[in-house]
Amino acid sequence: MAEQRFEVLLDGVPYSVTASPFEFNTETRYKVQYNGNEHIFTWDSSLGRLASIDDDAGIIPDNLELEIARKLQSSTRV
C-alpha cells in the first residue's frame, strides 16, 4: 500500500491530508497527518469504520475524522 495525499474542504476549512499505511500486529494502521497534526487511524469494530486511536484523537473535528475514514476505506479494503 502506498502513501495517499488528498485535500478536504469542510465547513469552509481546507485540510491537506497525508496517510501512510503500516502494519502493526498483522493489522493495517495509518499514520495520518493533516495541517501539521499527526494521528494514528485503525479499524474500530464498534464504529464499523476507521478511527483515530491516539491520545489526541479527541481534538480531530468529527466531520474530518469521518471524511478521512471514508477516503481511506474507499481506496482500500479494510
Secondary structure, 3 states (H helix, E strand, C coil): CCCEEEEEEECCEEEEEEEEEEEECCEEEEEEEECCEEEEEEEECCCCEEEECCCCHHHCCHHHHHHHHHHHHHHCCC
